[in-house]
Amino acid sequence: MSLILLELAADQPLEAQQADLRQALLGGEGRLVEAFAAPELTEHYFVFDGLDEAAIAQLAERSGLRPLNIKAVRLVGEAAERTAEARYLVEWDLPEGLTMAAYLQRKAEKTPLYAQVPETKFFRTYVCEDMSKCLCLYDAPDEAAVRRARAAVGAPVTRLSRVAADDSVPS
């Protein structure tokens, strides 16, 4: 599955941007997999399947939207089927020199350690293929629980935000 992350400025409501993108997708290839945002963030995130970066740029242009970033991403964790349950977004700016292979190995080794913080559920990560950052989605009772889970797996937090996810995106 070829996934592309579209990052837009949060200058309109998430739902309005999503409606514009869906309209531009009509009759074409690809699908919107997931959309999420956080009220305090200046970005909204959209994940697409079946389109390349150039097609996403054209889609945004047809929608009258100006992308901040368009990047190929890899899904780690469960498929984006139940977005409404993800309540926290962790952004991590990955360290220079980290390779995808090393990241995936580390992720596989460390993921079982989430069991140390049972009140927090890790859903999925979208890791940029260029290894610039990853976006991780969790369910937890509060930010402190997410931070404990990240500490348990030895993963830093660049930004932690409460997610305003759109549960109407089809899986």
Secondary structure, DSSP 4 states (H G I P E B T S, - for coil): --EEEEEEESSS-HHHHHHHHHHHHTTSS-EEEEEEE-TT-SEEEEEEES--HHHHHHHHHHTT--EEEEEEEEEEES-SS-GGG--EEEEEEPPTT--HHHHHHHHHHHGGGGGGSTT-EEEEEEEETTSSEEEEEEE-SSHHHHHHHHHHTT---SEEEE----TTS--
